[in-house]
Amino acid sequence: MEGVRDMLPQAPGIAAWGLMTGVSIIKSGMSLTESLAMTLLVFAGSSQLASLPLIIAGAPAWVILATGFCVNLRFVVFSLHLRPHLMHLPMWQRLSHGYFTADITYVLFTQRFHHAGHTTDERRAQEAYLAGNGLVNWCSWVGSGLVGVALANFIPTAWGLGFAGILCLVGILCSLASTRLRLLAASVAGVVGVAAYALPLKLNIVAAIAVAVLIALTAEKLRAPGRSPT
């Protein structure tokens, strides 16, 4: 329930984003069956929006899959960070948590739990928090996406409701940028993401993450010994 409560304030922004994604899927020319299948199975808004033009253009399957893979490479970083918290679980449970974990889910979880649980109760508390958090996020996204598919003819994309999701992420970013090192990483990622915007397959996102991680790690190593973390 704590995971549910922490995610509820973010749910409206996620729902608005999912609504416009559902509208975009239908307006791209995909059939109702295809639109419903993508909404229910592909729990990744950025990959959906990146792959739609390629699907409509008849691009080869490997190009579409490569695009989705590149856009979602950040989840490799997320999963590595969450690994110590979940490695004691069976494979099917780890895969389930991996499917339901999204950007905001990951951020809220790591804000609350800085270290993996050592006792059974601590581990169960972390699993329960992640499950409740992910459930609200998934329902907000998929539910609103289905509404968008159903009401696509009545909701113009010009409303720009999807920007609410971006504002939601920006708000969480600002709350996380609490140290000089985090501000440096966020600034570097923003600059690189914009500078490399022309890269194909949205590789500017991957480039931004990679450069920001390298700069942050380098700055951390250069920090004077004994100095408090920044």
VENCOR-V375502 format. One record per pair of residues at least 24 apart in sequence whose C-alpha atoms are under 10 Angstrom apart, sorted by the first residue. I is the first residue (numbers start at 0). J is the second residue. Records with the same first field share a line. If there is no record, write none. Layout:
I = J / J
This chain:
0 = 127 / 128 / 130 / 131 / 132
1 = 124 / 127 / 128 / 129 / 131 / 132
2 = 104 / 107 / 108 / 111 / 124 / 125 / 126 / 127 / 128 / 129 / 130 / 131 / 132 / 133 / 134 / 135
3 = 127 / 128 / 129 / 130 / 131 / 132 / 133 / 134 / 135 / 136
4 = 128 / 131 / 132 / 135
5 = 104 / 107 / 108 / 128 / 131 / 132 / 135
6 = 103 / 104 / 107 / 131 / 132 / 133 / 134 / 135 / 136 / 139
7 = 132 / 135 / 136 / 139
8 = 167
9 = 103 / 104 / 135 / 136 / 139 / 163 / 164 / 167 / 168 / 170 / 171
10 = 103 / 135 / 136 / 137 / 138 / 139 / 140 / 164 / 167
11 = 136 / 139 / 140 / 143 / 163 / 164 / 167
12 = 139 / 140 / 160 / 161 / 162 / 163 / 164 / 165 / 166 / 167 / 168
13 = 44 / 103 / 135 / 136 / 137 / 138 / 139 / 140 / 141 / 143 / 144 / 160 / 161 / 162 / 163 / 164 / 165 / 166 / 167 / 168
14 = 136 / 137 / 138 / 139 / 140 / 141 / 142 / 143 / 144 / 146 / 147 / 160 / 161 / 163 / 164
15 = 139 / 140 / 143 / 144 / 147 / 159 / 160 / 161 / 162 / 163 / 164 / 165
16 = 44 / 139 / 140 / 143 / 144 / 147 / 159 / 160 / 161 / 162 / 163 / 164 / 165 / 167
17 = 43 / 44 / 139 / 140 / 141 / 142 / 143 / 144 / 145 / 146 / 147 / 148 / 160 / 161 / 163 / 164
18 = 139 / 140 / 141 / 142 / 143 / 144 / 145 / 146 / 147 / 148 / 149 / 150 / 151 / 154 / 156 / 160 / 161
19 = 143 / 144 / 146 / 147 / 148 / 151 / 154 / 155 / 156 / 157 / 158 / 159 / 160 / 161 / 162 / 163 / 164
20 = 44 / 45 / 47 / 48 / 140 / 141 / 143 / 144 / 145 / 147 / 148 / 151 / 156 / 160 / 161
21 = 47 / 48 / 140 / 141 / 142 / 143 / 144 / 145 / 146 / 147 / 148 / 149 / 150 / 151
22 = 143 / 144 / 145 / 146 / 147 / 148 / 149 / 150 / 151 / 152 / 153 / 154 / 155 / 156
23 = 47 / 48 / 51 / 144 / 147 / 148 / 151 / 154 / 155 / 156
24 = 48 / 51 / 52 / 144 / 147 / 148 / 151
25 = 147 / 148 / 149 / 150 / 151 / 152
26 = 148 / 151 / 152 / 155 / 156
27 = 51 / 52 / 54 / 55
28 = 52 / 54 / 55
29 = 54 / 55
31 = 148 / 149
34 = 144 / 145 / 148 / 149
35 = 141 / 144 / 145 / 148 / 149
37 = 141 / 144
38 = 140 / 141 / 142 / 143 / 144 / 145 / 147 / 148
39 = 137 / 140 / 141 / 142 / 144 / 145
40 = 141
41 = 98 / 141
42 = 98 / 99 / 100 / 101 / 137 / 140 / 141
43 = 67 / 70 / 71 / 98 / 99 / 101 / 102 / 140 / 141
44 = 70 / 71 / 101 / 140 / 141 / 144
45 = 70 / 71 / 201
46 = 70 / 71 / 201
49 = 200 / 201
50 = 200
62 = 200
63 = 200
65 = 200
66 = 199 / 200 / 201 / 202
67 = 200 / 201
68 = 200
69 = 199 / 200 / 201 / 202 / 203 / 204 / 205
70 = 200 / 201 / 202 / 203 / 204 / 205
71 = 201 / 204 / 205
72 = 202 / 204 / 205 / 208
73 = 102 / 204 / 205 / 208 / 209
74 = 100 / 101 / 102 / 105
76 = 208 / 209 / 212
77 = 101 / 102 / 105 / 106 / 109
78 = 105
80 = 105 / 109 / 114
81 = 105 / 108 / 109 / 114 / 115
82 = 115
83 = 114 / 115 / 116
84 = 112 / 113 / 114 / 115 / 116 / 117 / 121 / 122 / 125 / 126
85 = 115 / 116 / 122 / 125 / 126
86 = 115
87 = 122
88 = 122 / 126
92 = 126
95 = 130
96 = 126 / 129 / 130 / 133
97 = 133
98 = 133 / 137
99 = 129 / 130 / 132 / 133 / 134 / 135 / 136 / 137
100 = 129 / 130 / 132 / 133 / 134 / 136 / 137
101 = 132 / 133 / 136 / 137
102 = 136 / 168
103 = 132 / 133 / 136 / 167 / 168 / 171 / 172
104 = 128 / 129 / 130 / 131 / 132 / 133 / 134 / 135 / 136 / 137
105 = 129 / 132 / 133
106 = 168 / 171 / 172 / 175
107 = 132 / 171 / 175
108 = 132 / 133
110 = 175
177 = 229
178 = 228 / 229
179 = 228 / 229
180 = 214 / 215 / 216 / 218 / 219 / 228 / 229
181 = 211 / 215 / 229
182 = 215 / 229
183 = 211 / 214 / 215 / 218
184 = 208 / 210 / 211 / 212 / 213 / 214 / 215 / 216 / 218
185 = 211 / 212 / 215
186 = 211
187 = 211 / 212 / 214 / 215
188 = 212 / 214
